[in-house]
Amino acid sequence: MSDNVFSDLGFAHPEEEQLKAQIVMKLRDAIKRRRLTQTAAAELLGIAQPDVSRLVNGRVLGYSLERMLGFLVALGHDVEIRTKRKPASRPGRITLAA
């Protein structure tokens, strides 16, 4: 068993799925913290209210990482992408730091 449930479940791109799940949590938190209705959040994000509902419930099929990061920006977050060399002792990975 790994530290990535999506890998354990056999997803084709488990690191991307895990990153999307982490972004969903951030989106959900930002919407709640700003006390936005789903309708107001939809207007900010440029999507329909039912799409906000699906998104905050973790249904991310059809959303690229780039688009989801744009949603975070629309909700008042800065997004910073950094790269660094990995230790030779482990494979490369993608993580979200908040």
N, C-alpha and C positions, 0 to 999 in steps of 0.2 A: 504494500500500500504506500502511495506517494503522498507528498504534501499538496497535490493538486487533484481534487476530486474529478475534474474533467478528464484528466489523464487516466485515472482509475476506471472511469466510465467508458473509455475508448473513443473520446472525441478526436477528430482529425487534427485540430489545432487547439490543444488544451490550454496552452499559455494564453492565447488570445481570448479564449472563453473565460478564463479566470480573471483576466484583466477587465473584460467587459462586465463581469459580475461585480468587481470592485468599483467600477465606474457607476454602475447602477446604484450601489449603496451610497455613493457620494451624491448622485443626482437626487435620490430619495431624501437624503439628509438636507440638501440645499433647498429643496422644495418645502420641506417641513419647517426648516429654520426661518425661511422667508415668509412662512404662513401663506403660501400660494395655493389657490385652488388648482385643480388639474386644468381647468379652462384657462386660468391666468398663466400657468406654466406652459401650456400649449402655445399660447400667443407669444411668449418670450422665446420659445424654442423653434417656432415656425412649423409646428406639426399640429395635427388634430388632437382633441382631448382624448379620444379612445386610444390613440397612439401613446400618449403620456401614460395612460393607465397600463397598457401592455408593457411599456418600458420600465416603469417603476415596479412592476411585478416580475421583472427579470426576463421577459420575452424580447430578446434582442436580435432575433433573426431579421436580416435585412439592414441592420445598422452597422456601418463600418466604425472602426476605432476612431478614425478621424472625425466622423460626424458626432460620435458620442463625446469626444473631447471638446468639440465645438459647443455642445449642450452645456458642458461645465462652464465654459467661458461665458455663455449667455446667462448663466445663473450666478455670475459674479466671481468665478474662480480664475486664477492664473494657472496656466498649464505649462509646465517646464519639462522638456524631454532632454535627458542626459544619457550619455553612454560612458562606459568605463570598461577597462580590461577586467576580465574575469580571472579568478584563480585557476591554475592548471588542474586543480583537484576536482573540479565539478564542471558540468556542462553549462553553457550560457543560459540565461533566463531573462524574462521580462517581468518587472514588478512595478507596482504603483506605490509611491510614497506620498503620504499626505501630511 
